[in-house]
Amino acid sequence: MSNLQRLLTWLLYGAALLALLPVFPFIARWVQIFFIAGLIAGLLRSRVDWNLTLHRLAVLVTLIAVVISGMQLTMTEVVLPLVQVLCVLLAARLASEKTPRNMLQTFVLALTLLAASSLLTLDMIYLAYLALMILMLSTSLVLLSFVHVDPAIQLPVQAFNGLGIFLLAIPATTLVLMAALFFVLPRTPTPLWNIIGQEGTAAVGMSDQVRPGSFSDLASTGAIAFRAETSELPDQLLYWRGIVLDQLDGQIWRRSNRLPREQFKPGGGTGQEVVFYAEPKSDHYLVALDRSDRLQGVSHRSEADGVFVRQRQDYKRITYRTVGWPQGVATLSDAAEIYLAVPETLSVPVRQAAAAISNQHFGFAERVAGLEGFFLQQQLSYSAINLPQTATPLATFLFDSRRGYCEHFASSFAIMLRLMDVPARLVGGYLGGTYNRFGKFYLVTEDRAHVWVEALNDEGEWVRIDPSRLAVNAEQAFSAAVAGRSYLQSLTDALFHSWTRRVLNYDVQQQFQLLREASTRLALLRQVKFSWLAGGMMFMALCGVVAFVWKRGGGTQDKGLLHSYLRQVARCAGLKRLPPELGLYQLAYLSGHPLCREFAESYGAAFYGGKKLDPCQNRRLRDVVRQLKRERFVIEVALPQCLGDNGRSE
């Protein structure tokens, strides 16, 4: 096997493994085993007698594997079965004979498999996979052309070094062109992987009901819920509103179908613009800064209580923009009876505690303060683990275990407010977030899901109350809600967010925005004063002159010296120019002048020897040219092409 064939074979296996890496976690176990078996069979092929029977058996096994993978193809499961078919075909081709035709097919399959992997996952590492694949593919195609002409070709080391520069130039140029075309080629309104990609399933999301213990189930879930791109906000404003629950059915809070009318008045100043990059979720509710009045980018409907509901759920990453008014005020326009209902099965201790507070305090502010004092007096602690499961969870929480999660605090607080004739409801969403100063966004994870209370004051305005902050360990429990991340974690997450925003979510709108920005910059360029433009042109011309002079004094100085010599010899002979047919040594012979012989011997030895003139030789030959200015001689020319007056020549 020649050195080119050996290198080509290793590039073949490298490209196949590179294409397999991004899809390996997604394909079935038997496909993984099939691919590894094909790889091993290809490596051992030269040591095994591959007869016709074994070849037919391999074709039959491959055909069966393709049929099995194809049978998994459905309307909702398209990508993964096709990816598995590509893996099977690639494994079969790896096990086959390494002819130029089979190698070319293998490289095509590897490139197709890598492209198909972007429909399953498209992390930043995909750029490295793509760059390496282009390098391997371009190198292999060039080497394959050599092997196809002469399978036994052997290239020396020097030839490999020269070829390496050429092989690196091809992928470098290709990647630059791909990057340029990415921004200018027409985009689809929806990314391709959102159209034909397999349906995702979200394991987490906000529920449309809250019961004691429901949110504590999310406490150990560290999955990312969303990223909110905005300026840094005070910690007390980091309430991300998702859903409002107003109907109490036994121990479960639900969202009613008919909501009373409300009016929202934004606060003073400008709104807080937030761009959300939400991960796939199982619910239809769109999170926004508490409280927002506008949402753009996703088809939705706006409910009266400030909740945004998606019209269609596709379990994909989404991007939308909201305008929040943390100082805004929402007022109730209809009757508030729906926010006063309590279940008849409510435990007696809870009713008695609410009645005692109500008899001692009057008015909204006093009753809220009295209820907060009761919670503080009970010495309640905030916890998400080992919570008791009883038929009366609120009474158990308030009087027995005195341990609970946010839904325990919020549910018991809202019910006791209703018992004191204060309209109240629950709001579900997220609390806090880690601010990334590299990417200027908040990272909010599912374990920061939170429930708080909204109560109606005497003026008919909804007021946010967070009973969980009344826990004896509230400061310790809520410090994690705004905890920071390490420098490396923040930098990595900022890079991933930038990749998602600038690559994965690059759509038609961003493309038009890029064109508008380019047009604006061109318009500003036209407004530059003529003097600045003229100065810039003069500076560029000066740089060009300096570069020309530097180049003349560098690698091309020998040619400049030769041209000066030839012009001077023509003047000495009385010619306008010398015929191009005259060589350097022939010219010295015809002139018979010692200075011409010296120039020819010195310059010719360097030029034909593939060397440059050293500084001493260069100075001496320039002296020769200057001395020739005082000489006159006749050149015996036998060429009819000689131009000009050559009266002194014979």
VENURRA-V248456 format. One line per field, one symbol per residue. ss: DSSP state (A for helix, B for strand, O for the rest). psi: psi as a letter, one per 40 degrees, with the letter a starting at -180 (. if undefined). Layout:
BEGIN
ss=???
psi=???
END
This chain:
BEGIN
ss=OOAAAAAAAAAAAAAAAAAAAOOOOOOOAAAAAAAAAAAAAAAOAAAOOOOAAAAAAAAAAAAAAAAAAAAOOOOOOOAAAAAAAAAAAAAAAAOOOOOAAAAAAAAAAAAAAAAAAOOOOOOOAAAAAAAAAAAAAAAAAAAAAAAAAOOOOOOOAAAAAAAAAAAAAAAAAAAAAAAAAAAAOOOOOOOAAAAAOOOOOOOOOOOOBBBOOOOAAAOOOOOBBBBBBOOOOOAAAOBBBBBBBOBBBOOBBBOOOOOOOBBBBOOOOOOBBBBBBBOOOOOOBBOBBOOBBBBBOOOBBBOOOOOBBBOOOOOOOBBBBBBBOOOOBBBBOOOOAAAOOOOOOOOAAAAAAAAAAAAAOOOAAAAAAAAAAAAAAOOOBBOOOOOOOOOOAAAAAAAAOOBBOAAAAAAAAAAAAAAOOOOBBBBBBBBOOBBBOOOOBBBBBAAABBBBBBBBOOOOBBBBBOAAAAOOOAAAAAAAAAOOOOAAAAAAAAAAAAAAAAAAOOOAAAAAAAAAAAAAAAAAAAOOOAAAAAAAAAAAAAAAAAAAAAAAOOOOAAAAAAAAAAAAAAAAOOOOOOOOOOOAAAAAAAAOOAAAAAAAAAAAAAAAOOOOOOAAAAAAAAAAAAAAOOOOOOOOOOOOOOOOOOOOOO
psi=hiddddddddddddddddddddedediidddddddddddddddedeeihgidddddddddddddddddddeehidegdddddddddddddddddeiigiddddddddddddddddddeedigideddddddddddddddddddddddddgdeihhiddddddddddddddddddddddddddddiiiidhideedeiihihheiihieihiheddddedeheihdihhhiihiideeghhhdihhehhgbehhihidhhiiihhhiiiaiihhhhhgiihieiehhiihhiieihiehhiihidefhhhidhhefihihihihigdeihhihdaieddeehiidehiddddddddddddeiiiddddddddddddddefiihieifhihiegddddddecdfhiaddddddddddddddefhhiiihibihaihhhedefihhhideehihaihihadefihhhhgddeeidfddddedddfiiiidddddddddddddddecdehadddddddddddddddddddehidddddddddddddddddddddddebeeddddddddddddddddefidiiheehiddddddddehddddddddddddddeefiihidddddddddddddedeihihhghfheehiahfdei.
END
